[in-house]
Amino acid sequence: NLNESYTSFEPRTKYAMSQDPTFIDMKVERDAAKEGWTLLENGYNKNAPLDPRNADREHVIAKKELYDDLLLRIATTDDGFIALVNSKENLVFADDSLNSSLQEESIFPYLARRGRVDEADPDLVHVDINGRTVTVNRQDVEEAYERAAEKRREHRIAAAKEVGMTVATAGATMAVQQDVGVIVVETIDIFVDEIKNLAS
């Protein structure tokens, strides 16, 4: 995936993303809730369960943010990347209007840009979307993000072990052809530093 931009990768893998087992399981869960007239847990505000008709599957760490991680892309196939993006640790149910508004942005930078902290309860953050207000709980958002970030960290450690150690031991330098030119990746500097950072 190193020579492929996200704007190319996203449409190419869109169908495969939608057919991932975890993603499908959540659709089945939402459909069952619709039929049974039950509510779904709101991953960003557990005190406000969701009507399944107004809920969608939300990636806590956005696909683009994960794709922009060079270490993950070097050591991950399409299937492996899709499994990470759609891991149960990176998926929650959220208000569908919030999900649509987020687009390719992860939840924390989005809230920093769009959110309004509640005057009476600083844990609550309000977002105005198309004439209505969606409220999230900062603690629930942090909990969801920590789970997703830990899953990403596991994959980065695996990537560093698989690629970094091998390449660093060989003392090699890789030239990665990109649309904008050639990026020279000094693997000893990058991968060994990554391994040290991940291990600390």
N, C-alpha and C positions, 0 to 999 in steps of 0.2 A: 504493500500500500504506500510505500515511500514516494513513488512518483505520481501519485494520484491525489488531486485536490479533494477537499471535502465536498465541494459542489458537484463533483463527478461521482464520488463514492456514495453519497447519500441517496440519489435516485437509483443508482445501480443496485443497491442492496435493500431498497425499501421493502420489496416483497419478502425477501428473506427475513428482514427484521420482524415483519408482521406475522410470520409463520413460526417464530421462535416459541418453543413449548411454554416457557414461563409467561410470555406475552399472551399466548392463547389461553392459558389457564386463568389469567386475570379477566379476560373477556368472558369466559365461561362463568366465572364467579359473578361478574357484573350482570350477565344475562339471567342467572339464577335469582339474583336479588331483585331484578325487575319483575320476574314472574312471581316471586314469593312476596312481593311488596315489603321487602326488608331493606335496611340501610347498610351502607358500606363504611368501613373505617376510613376516616379522613387522615391521610398520612401527614398532613401539615396542620391539622387542628383536630385532635382526637375528641375534644369536647363538642364538636359539631359534625356528627356523622353525615354522610352524603346520601342524597337521593340518587340511586344508580342511574336514573335518567339524566342527571346533570353531573355525572362523574366520568372521568377519563383516566387512563393509565399515564402516569407522569414519570419521566426519567429525572431522578433527583440531581445527578450530574449529567448535564446535557450531552447528547451524542457528539456534538462538535467539540466540546471541551475534552472529551476522552480521545477523540480522533486527533486532536492537536498535540497529544502527548507522543513525542517522537519515540520514546523508549517502548511504549506499548505497540506502536505501529511496526517497529522493526521486528519484533518477536511474535506478532500475532497475525494469524490468518483471518480471513473474513469471518469464518465460523467462530473463531475464538473471540474476535472483537464483538460480534453480535451477542455471544453468550455473556460477555462482560456487561455490555450496554443493557441487556435485558435480564440481568441477574436479579433475583428476588430482593437483594440488598439495594439495588438501584431503582426499584420500581415501587411506587405507591399509588393509591387512588387519590385524586385531587379534583377540585372543582374544574369542570371542563372549560369554563371561560378563562380560568387562571392558566390551565394547561395550554390553551390556544395563544394566550397573551405572551407566555414565556418563549414560545417559538424555539430558538436554538440557544437560549440563555439558561444558565443554571440558577437555582432559586436564590442564593445569597446575593449575587450581584444584581439580580432583578429586584429584590426587595430593597436593596440600598438605593436603587434608582427610582423605584415606583412606590415604595411603601410609606405609610403614615403610622407612626407609633401611637397607640391608644393613650390618651391622656391619663386615664384612670388605671390602666393595667399595661405596663411597659412590655409585657410578654406578648401582647396582641399587636399585630401589624395589619393595617387595612390597606387594600389596594382597590382603587376605583377602575373598573373595567366596563366600558360601554354602558354607562349609566347605572351600574350596580356596584356594590361593594363586596369584595371577598376578604374574609378575615383569616389569617393564619396565626398559629401560636409559635413564637420564636423557639421555645424549648422543643416542641415537636419537630420543627424544621431542623434544628440542630441535631436531634437524635437521628432523624432520617439521613441527614447528610453524613454524620459520623459513620453510620453503617455502610453507606455507599463509598465513602472515602477509604474505609478499611478494606473493602473488597477491591477497590482500585489499587491500593497499596500491595495487596497480596499478588495481584497480577503483575505489578511493576517489579516486585521482588523475583517472581518467576521469570520475567523477561530478562532481568539483569543477570540472573544465574545462567539462563540459556544462551544469551548472546554476549553479555558483557564479559564474563569470565573467559570465554573461549577467545574472543577477539582481543581482549586486553592481554592475555597470555601470549598470543601470537605477536602482539605489538603492532597490529595492523592499523591502517588508515583506510576508511571507506570513502569513496566519492559517490555521492547520491545525486542522480540526475533529477532535477526538478524542472517544471515548466519555466521558471524564472532564471534558470541557470544551474550551475553546479554548486552544491553545498558540500564542503569538505568537513567531515565529522571526525575529529580526533578522538578515537574510541577510548584510548587510555584515559584521557582527561574526563570524558563524559561518563563512560560506563563505570570506571572505578569510583569516581566521585558519587555516582548514583548509588552504587552498592554500599558505599560508606554511609551515605545519607539515609538509605532505607534501613540499614542495620542499626542506626543510632536511635 
